Amino acid sequence: MLRAYLDACVAIYYVERHPTLYPRVKAALFRPGGEDVTPVFSDLTRMECRVLPLRRQDQQLLARYDSFFGLPGSGHVAMDAAVFDLATDLRAQHGLKTPVALHLAAAIHSGCDEFWTRDARLAKAAAGRIAMIVFDETR
């Protein structure tokens, strides 16, 4: 079973059905005849995704996110001191912004196989630690 940590942007592509990236994320999550993928999230992912629906008071979209994050079989990463320590190292060594460093650290610390993001600039920080899958409109 492959464990893939979804950065907030990738969760947004899926839940909000981005016109070009939703099909790619869906195909990566649900591989016909292929390896099962367990989507993994942190509370940071959940928080980032819920801000806009709450700000807009969009209860329908908020419910879609809550359903997505409550899917049976998905994984949850708790951000403890070890995650913050690793994020601090990643931020210091690679100049990452705090939320990005926390997402990457959570994925690495929890033993995920892949880190799904839109930010190809994270490749250097992820190198040798976790496989990176980039979802953007140019790839």
C-alpha positions in Angstrom: 0.0 0.0 0.0 1.5 3.3 -1.1 1.1 6.2 1.3 0.9 9.6 -0.3 0.9 12.8 1.7 -1.3 15.4 -0.1 -0.3 19.0 0.2 -3.3 21.3 0.6 -3.2 22.4 -3.0 -3.6 18.8 -4.3 -6.5 18.2 -1.9 -8.1 21.4 -3.3 -7.6 20.3 -6.9 -9.4 17.1 -6.0 -12.3 18.4 -3.8 -13.0 21.5 -5.9 -12.5 19.5 -9.2 -9.9 21.7 -10.8 -10.7 21.6 -14.6 -7.3 20.2 -15.7 -5.7 18.8 -12.5 -8.7 17.0 -10.9 -8.5 14.1 -13.5 -4.8 13.7 -12.8 -5.2 13.6 -9.1 -8.1 11.2 -9.3 -6.2 8.9 -11.6 -3.2 8.9 -9.2 -5.5 8.1 -6.2 -7.6 5.5 -7.9 -5.3 3.5 -10.1 -7.2 0.9 -12.1 -5.7 -2.5 -11.5 -2.8 -0.8 -9.8 -1.4 -0.3 -6.4 -3.8 1.0 -3.7 -3.0 4.5 -2.5 -3.7 5.8 1.0 -4.1 9.5 1.0 -2.4 11.0 4.1 -3.2 14.4 5.6 -2.3 16.6 8.6 -4.5 19.0 10.4 -2.5 21.7 8.6 -3.8 20.4 5.3 -7.3 20.3 6.7 -7.0 23.8 8.1 -5.7 25.3 4.8 -8.4 23.7 2.8 -11.3 24.9 5.1 -10.3 28.6 5.3 -11.9 29.7 2.0 -15.2 27.9 2.4 -15.5 29.3 5.9 -14.6 32.8 4.8 -17.2 32.6 2.0 -19.7 30.8 4.3 -20.0 28.1 1.7 -21.4 25.2 3.7 -21.7 22.9 0.7 -18.0 23.1 -0.1 -17.1 22.9 3.6 -19.1 19.7 3.8 -17.2 18.3 0.8 -13.9 19.0 2.5 -15.1 17.4 5.7 -16.2 14.3 3.9 -12.9 14.1 2.0 -10.8 14.4 5.2 -13.1 11.8 6.9 -12.7 9.2 4.1 -12.3 5.7 5.6 -8.8 4.4 4.9 -7.1 7.8 4.8 -4.2 8.5 7.0 -3.7 11.3 9.5 -0.3 12.7 10.6 0.0 14.3 14.0 2.4 17.2 14.1 4.5 16.6 17.2 7.8 18.1 18.3 9.7 15.7 16.0 7.8 17.0 13.0 8.5 20.6 14.0 12.2 19.9 14.6 12.5 18.3 11.1 10.5 21.3 9.6 12.9 23.6 11.3 15.9 21.8 9.8 14.2 21.8 6.3 13.4 25.5 6.6 17.0 26.4 7.7 18.7 24.3 5.1 16.4 25.0 2.1 14.8 28.4 2.9 11.3 26.9 2.9 8.4 28.8 4.3 7.0 27.5 7.5 3.8 25.8 6.2 5.6 24.1 3.4 8.4 22.9 5.7 5.7 21.5 8.0 3.9 19.6 5.3 7.1 18.1 3.9 8.4 17.2 7.4 5.0 15.6 8.3 5.2 13.5 5.2 8.8 12.4 5.8 8.4 11.8 9.5 5.3 9.7 9.1 7.0 7.4 6.6 4.9 8.4 3.5 6.2 7.0 0.2 5.3 10.1 -1.8 4.7 13.8 -1.3 2.1 15.3 -3.7 2.4 19.0 -4.3 2.3 21.6 -7.0 5.7 23.1 -6.0 8.5 21.5 -8.0 11.0 23.8 -6.1 10.7 21.3 -3.1 12.6 18.7 -5.0 16.0 19.6 -3.5 14.6 19.5 0.1 12.8 16.2 -0.6 15.7 14.5 -2.4 16.8 11.2 -0.8 14.0 11.5 1.8 10.7 11.0 -0.1 9.5 10.8 -3.7 7.8 13.9 -5.0 4.9 13.9 -7.3 4.2 17.4 -8.8 0.7 18.3 -10.0 0.8 21.5 -12.0 -0.6 22.5 -15.4 2.7 22.3 -17.2 3.4 18.7 -16.4 
